[in-house]
Amino acid sequence: MNIPVLVLLGFAAWTLLILIASIGVYRWSRILTGRASMVEWRTDLPQGSALHQRAMEAQSSGWYQRATRAHMNCVENLPVYGAIVVALKAMGLQSVIIDRLAVIMLAARVVQTLVHILLPPTNAATSLRFGFYFVQALCMIAMGAMLTIAMLR
């Protein structure tokens, strides 16, 4: 199996891990211990009822919202990288540079997610998080450029 495909699987696994290990564990622990009900988790509120939201923010400094947003960042970017991998496979394009870009992209994604969840939103933390996103974007742009060049030949 080639590296970009392995990275795609790793990206998907990371996305699921973040969902289960942060959002899932938090929600289910609250439901199973009777501290929240199933219907409290509504899509029209950031997380449960307004009262529940205030209590959660007070106790956790908003990590749950950051985890939810970090997971959604993964969900939003996974199809973009997936499209690049499909195009790479369709073109039969492989190179050491593409492999390295793919690995760097996944490493930057993991670090960005961890920074997003673990650090409160300060200017420094947000800049750091953006820096890791920018690395991912550059990697995907470079892979896309390599694909474009290969198609024009």
C-alpha positions as YAML, in Angstrom:
chain: A
units: angstrom
residues:
- id: 1
  name: MET
  ca: [0.00, 0.00, 0.00]
- id: 2
  name: ASN
  ca: [1.34, 3.42, -0.76]
- id: 3
  name: ILE
  ca: [1.99, 6.15, 1.81]
- id: 4
  name: PRO
  ca: [-0.76, 8.63, 0.78]
- id: 5
  name: VAL
  ca: [-3.36, 5.86, 1.14]
- id: 6
  name: LEU
  ca: [-1.97, 4.88, 4.55]
- id: 7
  name: VAL
  ca: [-2.07, 8.54, 5.57]
- id: 8
  name: LEU
  ca: [-5.69, 8.74, 4.40]
- id: 9
  name: LEU
  ca: [-6.55, 5.77, 6.61]
- id: 10
  name: GLY
  ca: [-4.60, 7.36, 9.47]
- id: 11
  name: PHE
  ca: [-6.48, 10.64, 8.97]
- id: 12
  name: ALA
  ca: [-9.81, 8.79, 9.06]
- id: 13
  name: ALA
  ca: [-8.74, 6.87, 12.18]
- id: 14
  name: TRP
  ca: [-7.62, 10.11, 13.87]
- id: 15
  name: THR
  ca: [-10.98, 11.73, 13.05]
- id: 16
  name: LEU
  ca: [-12.84, 8.80, 14.63]
- id: 17
  name: LEU
  ca: [-10.50, 8.69, 17.62]
- id: 18
  name: ILE
  ca: [-11.11, 12.37, 18.37]
- id: 19
  name: LEU
  ca: [-14.86, 11.81, 18.12]
- id: 20
  name: ILE
  ca: [-14.85, 8.81, 20.43]
- id: 21
  name: ALA
  ca: [-12.15, 9.85, 22.91]
- id: 22
  name: SER
  ca: [-13.36, 13.39, 23.51]
- id: 23
  name: ILE
  ca: [-16.93, 14.06, 22.46]
- id: 24
  name: GLY
  ca: [-18.19, 10.49, 22.83]
- id: 25
  name: VAL
  ca: [-16.62, 9.78, 26.20]
- id: 26
  name: TYR
  ca: [-17.79, 13.09, 27.61]
- id: 27
  name: ARG
  ca: [-21.37, 12.75, 26.37]
- id: 28
  name: TRP
  ca: [-21.82, 9.10, 27.29]
- id: 29
  name: SER
  ca: [-20.23, 9.52, 30.70]
- id: 30
  name: ARG
  ca: [-22.73, 12.29, 31.46]
- id: 31
  name: ILE
  ca: [-25.67, 10.28, 30.11]
- id: 32
  name: LEU
  ca: [-24.74, 7.02, 31.86]
- id: 33
  name: THR
  ca: [-24.17, 8.75, 35.19]
- id: 34
  name: GLY
  ca: [-27.49, 10.61, 35.00]
- id: 35
  name: ARG
  ca: [-25.91, 14.08, 34.76]
- id: 36
  name: ALA
  ca: [-27.46, 14.64, 31.33]
- id: 37
  name: SER
  ca: [-30.25, 13.15, 29.27]
- id: 38
  name: MET
  ca: [-30.11, 11.92, 25.69]
- id: 39
  name: VAL
  ca: [-32.32, 14.79, 24.48]
- id: 40
  name: GLU
  ca: [-30.02, 17.42, 26.00]
- id: 41
  name: TRP
  ca: [-27.55, 17.00, 23.11]
- id: 42
  name: ARG
  ca: [-29.17, 19.24, 20.53]
- id: 43
  name: THR
  ca: [-27.71, 20.51, 17.30]
- id: 44
  name: ASP
  ca: [-29.20, 23.99, 17.70]
- id: 45
  name: LEU
  ca: [-27.17, 24.69, 20.85]
- id: 46
  name: PRO
  ca: [-23.38, 24.42, 21.22]
- id: 47
  name: GLN
  ca: [-23.88, 21.50, 23.60]
- id: 48
  name: GLY
  ca: [-27.02, 20.64, 25.51]
- id: 49
  name: SER
  ca: [-29.23, 23.14, 27.30]
- id: 50
  name: ALA
  ca: [-28.10, 26.68, 28.06]
- id: 51
  name: LEU
  ca: [-27.90, 25.88, 31.78]
- id: 52
  name: HIS
  ca: [-25.94, 22.71, 31.04]
- id: 53
  name: GLN
  ca: [-23.72, 24.72, 28.70]
- id: 54
  name: ARG
  ca: [-22.85, 27.29, 31.39]
- id: 55
  name: ALA
  ca: [-22.10, 24.58, 33.95]
- id: 56
  name: MET
  ca: [-19.89, 22.71, 31.50]
- id: 57
  name: GLU
  ca: [-17.98, 25.84, 30.49]
- id: 58
  name: ALA
  ca: [-17.39, 26.74, 34.10]
- id: 59
  name: GLN
  ca: [-15.96, 23.33, 34.89]
- id: 60
  name: SER
  ca: [-13.90, 22.72, 31.78]
- id: 61
  name: SER
  ca: [-13.01, 26.13, 30.32]
- id: 62
  name: GLY
  ca: [-14.64, 25.23, 27.01]
- id: 63
  name: TRP
  ca: [-12.54, 22.16, 26.11]
- id: 64
  name: TYR
  ca: [-15.66, 20.33, 24.93]
- id: 65
  name: GLN
  ca: [-16.49, 23.04, 22.39]
- id: 66
  name: ARG
  ca: [-12.86, 23.03, 21.25]
- id: 67
  name: ALA
  ca: [-12.96, 19.23, 20.90]
- id: 68
  name: THR
  ca: [-16.17, 19.45, 18.87]
- id: 69
  name: ARG
  ca: [-14.66, 22.12, 16.64]
- id: 70
  name: ALA
  ca: [-11.38, 20.19, 16.28]
- id: 71
  name: HIS
  ca: [-13.33, 17.09, 15.23]
- id: 72
  name: MET
  ca: [-15.28, 19.14, 12.69]
- id: 73
  name: ASN
  ca: [-12.00, 20.55, 11.34]
- id: 74
  name: CYS
  ca: [-10.93, 16.95, 10.69]
- id: 75
  name: VAL
  ca: [-14.27, 16.13, 9.06]
- id: 76
  name: GLU
  ca: [-14.02, 19.24, 6.85]
- id: 77
  name: ASN
  ca: [-10.48, 18.49, 5.64]
- id: 78
  name: LEU
  ca: [-10.65, 14.71, 5.30]
- id: 79
  name: PRO
  ca: [-12.59, 14.81, 1.99]
- id: 80
  name: VAL
  ca: [-10.15, 17.31, 0.52]
- id: 81
  name: TYR
  ca: [-7.20, 15.06, 1.27]
- id: 82
  name: GLY
  ca: [-9.26, 12.04, 0.17]
- id: 83
  name: ALA
  ca: [-9.89, 13.65, -3.23]
- id: 84
  name: ILE
  ca: [-6.17, 14.25, -3.63]
- id: 85
  name: VAL
  ca: [-5.41, 10.60, -2.83]
- id: 86
  name: VAL
  ca: [-8.05, 9.39, -5.28]
- id: 87
  name: ALA
  ca: [-6.52, 11.60, -7.98]
- id: 88
  name: LEU
  ca: [-3.01, 10.35, -7.13]
- id: 89
  name: LYS
  ca: [-4.19, 6.75, -7.46]
- id: 90
  name: ALA
  ca: [-6.08, 7.48, -10.69]
- id: 91
  name: MET
  ca: [-2.99, 9.08, -12.21]
- id: 92
  name: GLY
  ca: [-0.66, 6.42, -10.81]
- id: 93
  name: LEU
  ca: [1.47, 9.23, -9.44]
- id: 94
  name: GLN
  ca: [3.92, 8.23, -6.73]
- id: 95
  name: SER
  ca: [7.07, 9.86, -5.45]
- id: 96
  name: VAL
  ca: [9.12, 10.23, -2.32]
- id: 97
  name: ILE
  ca: [8.13, 13.90, -2.21]
- id: 98
  name: ILE
  ca: [4.41, 13.06, -2.26]
- id: 99
  name: ASP
  ca: [4.97, 10.45, 0.46]
- id: 100
  name: ARG
  ca: [6.76, 12.99, 2.65]
- id: 101
  name: LEU
  ca: [4.12, 15.65, 2.04]
- id: 102
  name: ALA
  ca: [1.41, 13.18, 3.05]
- id: 103
  name: VAL
  ca: [3.18, 12.22, 6.28]
- id: 104
  name: ILE
  ca: [3.89, 15.86, 7.15]
- id: 105
  name: MET
  ca: [0.24, 16.71, 6.46]
- id: 106
  name: LEU
  ca: [-1.00, 14.04, 8.88]
- id: 107
  name: ALA
  ca: [1.52, 14.97, 11.57]
- id: 108
  name: ALA
  ca: [0.47, 18.63, 11.29]
- id: 109
  name: ARG
  ca: [-3.20, 17.58, 11.48]
- id: 110
  name: VAL
  ca: [-2.62, 15.61, 14.68]
- id: 111
  name: VAL
  ca: [-0.69, 18.47, 16.31]
- id: 112
  name: GLN
  ca: [-3.28, 21.04, 15.19]
- id: 113
  name: THR
  ca: [-6.07, 18.95, 16.72]
- id: 114
  name: LEU
  ca: [-4.21, 18.51, 20.00]
- id: 115
  name: VAL
  ca: [-3.41, 22.23, 20.22]
- id: 116
  name: HIS
  ca: [-7.05, 23.04, 19.46]
- id: 117
  name: ILE
  ca: [-8.36, 20.78, 22.23]
- id: 118
  name: LEU
  ca: [-5.72, 21.21, 24.92]
- id: 119
  name: LEU
  ca: [-4.93, 24.93, 24.79]
- id: 120
  name: PRO
  ca: [-7.41, 27.68, 25.62]
- id: 121
  name: PRO
  ca: [-8.00, 30.09, 22.72]
- id: 122
  name: THR
  ca: [-5.32, 32.73, 23.22]
- id: 123
  name: ASN
  ca: [-3.62, 34.64, 20.41]
- id: 124
  name: ALA
  ca: [-0.55, 32.43, 20.77]
- id: 125
  name: ALA
  ca: [-2.53, 29.16, 20.76]
- id: 126
  name: THR
  ca: [-4.65, 30.26, 17.81]
- id: 127
  name: SER
  ca: [-1.55, 31.32, 15.87]
- id: 128
  name: LEU
  ca: [0.11, 27.99, 16.63]
- id: 129
  name: ARG
  ca: [-2.99, 26.09, 15.55]
- id: 130
  name: PHE
  ca: [-3.20, 28.13, 12.34]
- id: 131
  name: GLY
  ca: [0.48, 27.47, 11.67]
- id: 132
  name: PHE
  ca: [-0.14, 23.72, 11.73]
- id: 133
  name: TYR
  ca: [-3.21, 24.15, 9.52]
- id: 134
  name: PHE
  ca: [-1.14, 26.21, 7.09]
- id: 135
  name: VAL
  ca: [1.42, 23.37, 6.88]
- id: 136
  name: GLN
  ca: [-1.41, 20.97, 5.99]
- id: 137
  name: ALA
  ca: [-2.78, 23.33, 3.37]
- id: 138
  name: LEU
  ca: [0.66, 23.80, 1.81]
- id: 139
  name: CYS
  ca: [1.18, 20.03, 1.67]
- id: 140
  name: MET
  ca: [-2.17, 19.48, -0.04]
- id: 141
  name: ILE
  ca: [-1.60, 22.39, -2.43]
- id: 142
  name: ALA
  ca: [1.83, 20.99, -3.34]
- id: 143
  name: MET
  ca: [0.36, 17.53, -3.97]
- id: 144
  name: GLY
  ca: [-2.38, 19.11, -6.08]
- id: 145
  name: ALA
  ca: [0.19, 21.08, -8.05]
- id: 146
  name: MET
  ca: [2.20, 17.93, -8.68]
- id: 147
  name: LEU
  ca: [-0.98, 16.24, -9.92]
- id: 148
  name: THR
  ca: [-1.77, 19.15, -12.21]
- id: 149
  name: ILE
  ca: [1.70, 19.15, -13.68]
- id: 150
  name: ALA
  ca: [1.53, 15.38, -14.24]
- id: 151
  name: MET
  ca: [-1.86, 15.74, -16.00]
- id: 152
  name: LEU
  ca: [-0.56, 18.47, -18.29]
- id: 153
  name: ARG
  ca: [2.30, 16.32, -19.53]
...
